[in-house]
Amino acid sequence: MDLRSLRYFVAVVDQQGFSRAAEFLHVTQPTVSKMIAQLEQSLDLVLLERTGKRFTLTDAGQVVLTRGRAMLAMHEELQVELADLQQLRRGELRLGVTQQAHQALAPLLAAYNRQYPDVELKLFEDGTQAIETNLRNGTLEMGSLLDYAGNAHIWTEFDSLPLATSPLCVLAPLDAAWHGRPAVALRELADSSFIFYGASFALNEIVADACASAGFKPRISGRSGQWDFVASLVRLGVGIAVLPKLFCDTLPAGQFTITTLTDPQIDWKLRLAWRSNSHLSFAARAWLTLATSLQGHMATHRAEPGSPPSQGRRRGRP
């Protein structure tokens, strides 16, 4: 059923005549008559009993009038909702976020909420590999992914934007043998116990591959997907961990040895990713625009050559 013919029919009834309806709709009277005739033909029913210039609604006309009003109202609501989405007065964004990306994404999350307070941000926390899977199957619209040699192949199917770069550091107990040194080579850690990360975290692969290249297999004494808990285990002497400097810089002063990792030096690179050639929602496009505009202000931590890394500062939330 054509909505335009319904609108003309309702206008004829409301305006009590074809001429008035034509004036109300800013069309000619023959146009109105033609649309009503087309509606009756499509339904194979008489809707208006005409007597000269007057008319009365048939029973069928009364049903069509009632249902037609409801259909037109629903159509108007649809238009309003779509306009709201386009103007970002409502909607949602399904975003995959690694727990380790909180610090890098916090300024972007805050700026987005200020600009689009009625858009619901649905944050799904998981590891990089799980986020990659959920991006691929459409469960997530955007997500934070690590960029490293082991996943170089995925950038043919995902578009991305850099979010943060930070060198990896060795987080160790305060009495570590290399305390006070500006850097430590990965091969020097061969006899240490390592605390690794949750099963879906790409950092496992990054560190394990680097250790293999340095000639040893890391001895794992514990695992956690929460970097706060990893740091607690390190402080208690369970093992050492390899973590980004941007996280290590948030740790309490005087409780850890934090040393730049060299030979090799490895950068932790976080990217905002989404499926290539996918249709992005209005909310996602707004997020991408904002992320692009803030790109120069995103977290980037570089270790200065020859300078000792921070030994931690007062506790902040990562």
N, C-alpha and C positions, 0 to 999 in steps of 0.2 A: 504494500500500500504506500503510495507516494505521500510523503509528509507535506509537500507543498499543496497538493489538492486538499488534504485534510485541513491545512491552515486556511485555505480559501473557504471551505465549507463552514468551519467554525466562525469565520469572519462574517459570512452571510447571515448566520443565525444570530450572532451577537449584535450585528448592525441592523438587523431586521429588514434586509433588502439587498438586492444585487448592486444597485447604484451606490448605496452607502458603503457597502463592502469594497467596491472598486475604488472609491475615494479613499477609504481607510488604508487600502493596500497599495495605493498609488499605481493602479493599473486601469485598463479600460474595462467597461462592463462586459463586452463580449469575451474578454479573457477569463473573467470570473465564471461566466456561464459555461464556457468551454471546459474549465477545470472541474466544475461540479458534474457536468455530463460525463467526463472521463472517469471521475470517481464512481459514479453510479454504474457505468459500464464495467469497470474493473470488479465491482462487487456483485454485478448482475442483480441490483436491487434499486428500488426507488427510495430516495431519501427525503425528497421534498415534494409534497403535493402542491402544484401551482394552480392558483385561481387568479387569472389576470396578473397584476403586479404583486399579489400577495401569495404567501405560501404557508403551509403547515408541515411540521415534522411528521413523517411516518414513524411507526414503531421501530423500523430498522434505522431511520434517521436519528431517533433518540439514542439508540445503542451506539451508533457511530459517533454521535456528538459526545457522549460520556467518555467512551474509550479514546476518542480522538483528542479530547482535552488532556487526558492522562498521558497519551503518547507525546503530544507536543510539549507538555511540561517536563517529561523525562528527557526529551531532546534538548530542551533549554538547560536542564541541569547538567547534561553531558557536555554541552558547550562551555558552561561555566567551569566545570571540573577540568576540562582540557585547557582552558585559558589559565586556570590557576596553576596547572602544571607548567605551562609555558612561562608563566611569570614567577614560578617557584614559590607560590604561596602554600603549596602542599606537596606531597610526594614522599619518596623514600630513596635512600641510596644504600645498597648492600655492599659493604666494603670489608674485604679480608685484611686483617691486621695481625702481624706477628707481635707477640708481647714485647719483643726487642725493638719494635719500631715506634713505641709510644712516644719517646722523647722527640724523635724526628718529626712525627706527625702532629704532635700536640698543638703547635702554632697554627697549622693548617686547619685542624679540627675546630679550634676556637674561632678563627677568622670566618670559616664557613658558617658556623652556628650564628655568629653575629649578623652575617649578611643574609642568611636564609633560615631564620629561626623556626619556620614551620615545616621544614623538610626533616624527616626523621632519618638520622644516621644509624643504620643497623650494622654494628661492628661485630664481625665474626673473628675471634682470636684463634689462631692456629699456627702451625709451622709453615715454612715456605712451600714445602712439597705438597701439603694438603691444600693450601691456598691455590697453588698452580692447578691442581686437579679440579677444584671447585670453580675456578675461572673458566676452565676448559668446558665443563659441563653446564655452565650458565647459572649455577647456584649463586655465584658472586658476580657483580658487574665490574668491580675494580678490586685490586688488592696489592699489597706490598710484597715484592719478590726480591730475593737476593740475585745479584748479577755476578756469576762466577764461571770458571771454565767448564764445570760439570753441567751447566744448563745452557750453554751457548746456543744450542739448537732451538730452544724455545722462542727465541726472539724473531724467528720467521713466522710464528703464529700469534705473537703478542706484540702490540705497540706499547711503548713505555716512556716514562719521564723520570729523570734522576731525582731522587729525594734526599739522599744523604750519603756521604762517603766518610769512612773513618778507618784508620789503620788498626789492625789487630794488635793487642797487647797481651803480655803474659801476666795473669793475675795470680799472685802467690802469697803464702803467709809472710808475715812481717820479717821472720828470721830466715828468709830464703837466701841461698848462697850468693845470688846476684843482686842482693839488696844494695841500692845506691848506684848501680851501673846504669848507663843511659840506654843500653840495648843488650839483648841476649839472643844468640843464634838458636834456631830451632833444634839443631842437633845436640845442643847442650841439655835439652830436656828429655833425652832418650831414657834416662833412668827414673824419671818422675812418674808419679801416678796422675792421670788426667781425669778431670770431671767433664763428661760430655753432656750432650743436650738431648732433648726429646726426640723420639724416633722420626718425626716428620720435619726435623729441622735441618736445613741444608748445611748449616755450619759444621755438622758432623762430617760431611763429605769433604768440605774445604780443609778442615784441620787434619783429617785422616790422610788425605791425598798429600798434603804438605809434609806430614811426618814420613810417609812412604818415600817421598822424594829425598828427604833428609837421611834415609837409610834405616828407619826403625818403625815399628808398629806401636802406637801408643797403648800403654797399660791403663785401662779404664777402671777407676775405683768408684764411680757413681755417675748418675745421670739425672738431669732435671730440665724441664722446659722453661723454668722460671729463673732468670738470671739473678734475682735477689737471693734465691735459695742456693744457687751455685756459689755465689759470693760468700754466703754463710758457711758452706761446706769448706771452701778454701780457707777462710779465717780460722776454722776449727782444725785445720791440718789434714783434711781428708785427701786433698790433692791440689793440683794447680788447674787453671783454666785459661783458655785463649778466648778473649772477648774484645769487642770493639772499644776503642779509646773513649768514644762518646758515652758509653756506659760506665767504664772504669772511673771517669772523671767525676761521677756522682757519688762515689763511695766515701765512707767516713775517713777523715784524715788520720794517719798514724796507725791504721789497722792492717794494711796490706803492703806488699811490694808490687808495684805496677811498673813494668818494664816494656819498652818497645820491642816487638818481635822483629828480628832481622834474619837474613839468610834462610828463607826468603822473607821479605817484607810483604805482607798481604793486606790489601784493602778490603774492608767490608763495605759493599756497595748495595744500597737499597734503592729500588726503583718502584714507581707506581705503574702497574701493568693492567692492560685490558685486552680482550681479544681483538685481533686485527679485523677490520671490515665489519665489526659488530655494530648494531644500532645502539647508541648510548642514550639513556634517558636524559630528560632535561636536567635532572638533579646531577647526573654523572658529568654531563657536559659543563655544568657550572663548577663542579668540583675540579675538573681538569683545567678550566680557565683560571680558577683561583690558584691552583697548584703551580701553573705556569708563571703567573704573575709573582708568586712568592719564591720562585725557584732560587733566586740569588740569595735569599735569606734562610734557606734550609740548612740543616746542620751539616757542616763540613769540618772535620777535625783532621789536622795534619800534624805529624810529629816532626819537629825541626831536627835536621841532621845534627847529631852530636850532642843534642840537649837532652837532659833527663826528662822522662815523662812525669806528669803529675802523680804524686803519691796519694791522690784522693783529696776530696774536699768535703765540706759538711754535707750531710746526707740530703739528697734531693730525690724526687721520684723519677725513675728512669722512663 
